[in-house]
Amino acid sequence: LARDGSLVHAVRNRMLPIVAGGTGVWTFCHVEDAAAAAAAGLGWKAGIYNIAGDTHALVRDWVPLLAEHVGAPQPFHVPAFIARPMIGDHGIAMMRDNRGIPNAKAKREHGWTPRYSDWRQGFASVFAKE
């Protein structure tokens, strides 16, 4: 998440509701962890590696916390049938069905570990100066 990014803008303007119970799972990666992994990855054997934090975040948990960090009102809760015309099936899936990603391969094969293993730590780091 960027302090001035589109998700923050949406949360500040109450344009990112929690849809269908917010059971979708997202996996965040702090920009510093992504950069460190990219630099380290230059020496790794070729392959596909997920670079992400260690913990997953339910939409119903991360959207309200993001709102809190940026001083925005708490998000609305919207059923899927109301949100579908605005965000489509893919948007519903992101909010309800997304399952996140594992980072085990990068950790196992190359000893990579994120500095910000928990998404809450990453949020606090990014928005500490708000």
C-alpha positions as CSV (number, residue, x, y, z in Angstrom):
1,L,0.0,0.0,0.0
2,A,1.2,3.5,-0.8
3,R,0.3,6.4,1.4
4,D,-1.2,8.1,-1.6
5,G,-2.2,5.0,-3.6
6,S,-5.6,4.1,-5.0
7,L,-6.6,1.8,-2.1
8,V,-5.9,4.5,0.4
9,H,-7.8,7.0,-1.7
10,A,-10.8,4.6,-1.9
11,V,-10.8,4.0,1.8
12,R,-10.6,7.8,2.6
13,N,-13.6,8.4,0.4
14,R,-15.6,5.4,1.6
15,M,-15.4,3.8,-1.8
16,L,-14.0,0.5,-0.6
17,P,-16.7,-1.3,1.3
18,I,-16.5,-4.7,2.9
19,V,-18.4,-6.9,0.4
20,A,-20.0,-10.2,1.1
21,G,-18.6,-10.5,4.6
22,G,-15.1,-9.6,3.6
23,T,-13.9,-13.2,3.7
24,G,-11.4,-12.8,0.9
25,V,-7.8,-13.4,2.0
26,W,-5.1,-10.9,0.9
27,T,-1.3,-11.2,1.4
28,F,0.6,-8.0,1.6
29,C,4.3,-7.3,1.1
30,H,6.0,-4.2,2.4
31,V,7.8,-2.3,-0.4
32,E,11.1,-2.7,1.5
33,D,10.7,-6.5,1.6
34,A,9.8,-6.5,-2.1
35,A,13.0,-4.5,-2.9
36,A,15.2,-6.7,-0.7
37,A,13.8,-9.8,-2.3
38,A,14.3,-8.4,-5.8
39,A,17.9,-7.6,-5.0
40,A,18.5,-11.0,-3.4
41,G,16.7,-12.8,-6.2
42,L,19.4,-11.7,-8.7
43,G,21.5,-14.5,-7.1
44,W,18.7,-17.1,-6.9
45,K,18.2,-20.0,-9.3
46,A,15.6,-19.3,-11.9
47,G,12.1,-19.9,-10.8
48,I,8.8,-18.4,-9.7
49,Y,8.7,-17.2,-6.1
50,N,5.9,-15.5,-4.2
51,I,7.3,-12.6,-2.2
52,A,4.9,-11.7,0.6
53,G,4.5,-11.4,4.3
54,D,4.0,-14.4,6.5
55,T,0.4,-13.6,7.6
56,H,-2.7,-13.3,5.5
57,A,-5.3,-10.6,6.0
58,L,-9.1,-11.0,5.7
59,V,-10.7,-8.1,3.9
60,R,-12.9,-7.5,6.9
61,D,-9.8,-7.0,9.0
62,W,-7.5,-5.0,6.8
63,V,-9.9,-2.5,5.3
64,P,-11.1,-1.2,8.7
65,L,-7.5,-1.1,10.0
66,L,-6.4,0.9,7.0
67,A,-9.3,3.3,7.5
68,E,-8.1,3.7,11.1
69,H,-4.5,4.4,10.1
70,V,-5.5,7.1,7.6
71,G,-8.2,8.7,9.8
72,A,-11.1,7.7,7.5
73,P,-14.6,6.6,8.5
74,Q,-15.1,2.9,8.9
75,P,-16.1,1.1,5.7
76,F,-19.7,0.2,4.7
77,H,-20.7,-3.4,4.7
78,V,-22.4,-4.4,1.4
79,P,-24.0,-7.6,0.3
80,A,-22.6,-9.2,-2.9
81,F,-25.8,-8.7,-4.9
82,I,-25.7,-5.0,-4.4
83,A,-21.9,-4.7,-5.1
84,R,-21.9,-6.9,-8.2
85,P,-23.2,-4.3,-10.7
86,M,-20.4,-1.9,-9.6
87,I,-17.4,-4.3,-9.1
88,G,-18.4,-7.3,-11.2
89,D,-17.7,-11.0,-10.5
90,H,-13.9,-10.4,-10.2
91,G,-14.4,-7.7,-7.6
92,I,-16.7,-10.0,-5.6
93,A,-14.1,-12.8,-5.8
94,M,-11.4,-10.4,-4.5
95,M,-13.6,-9.4,-1.5
96,R,-15.1,-12.8,-0.8
97,D,-13.1,-15.7,-2.3
98,N,-9.4,-14.6,-2.6
99,R,-7.1,-17.0,-0.8
100,G,-3.8,-15.1,-0.5
101,I,-0.4,-16.5,-1.5
102,P,2.3,-18.5,0.3
103,N,6.0,-17.4,0.5
104,A,7.3,-20.8,1.6
105,K,9.4,-21.5,-1.5
106,A,11.5,-18.3,-1.3
107,K,12.0,-19.0,2.4
108,R,12.8,-22.7,2.0
109,E,15.0,-22.5,-1.0
110,H,16.8,-19.2,-0.4
111,G,16.3,-18.4,3.3
112,W,14.4,-15.2,2.5
113,T,12.3,-13.8,5.3
114,P,10.3,-10.6,5.2
115,R,11.3,-7.9,7.7
116,Y,7.6,-7.1,8.0
117,S,6.2,-10.6,8.5
118,D,2.8,-9.4,9.6
119,W,0.7,-7.1,7.5
120,R,-0.2,-5.1,10.6
121,Q,3.5,-4.2,11.1
122,G,3.7,-3.1,7.5
123,F,0.6,-0.9,7.8
124,A,2.0,0.6,11.0
125,S,5.3,1.3,9.3
126,V,3.8,2.9,6.2
127,F,1.3,5.1,8.1
128,A,3.3,5.9,11.2
129,K,3.8,9.4,9.9
130,E,0.2,10.1,9.0
